[in-house]
Amino acid sequence: MNETGMEVNKPMTITEGEFQRVVLESPVPVLVDFWAPWCGPCRMVAPILEQLAVEYGERLRVVKLNVDECPELAQRWGGPGVEVAGFSTTRSPS
């Protein structure tokens, strides 16, 4: 775990209530996986994201956001499709 109590070296599943703190206020770049349990491509990229989390450790935070549980947030930040990986370095949505 890092100094904020978050586990490193594996993707972290976050909720809408955690998005501001975990993604937007992160001291390191964040890769956000907008996914859904029923999405085949989402399951296909999951091992790649897990590997990125291991390889980059504390230099990059990899988080997963379930679009079925947070549809408005996913639409605002993720775009039109389900399997979209967003990258944040504390930016605002367009």
NORHU-V605914 format. One line per field, one symbol per residue. phi: phi as a letter, one per 20 degrees, with the letter a starting at -180 (. if undefined). Layout:
BEGIN
phi = ???
END
This chain:
BEGIN
phi = .efenefdmafdecdgfeggffefdffcgcddeecbgeefgfffegfffffffffeleebddcdcfffecffffffdeofefecdecccmddfe
END
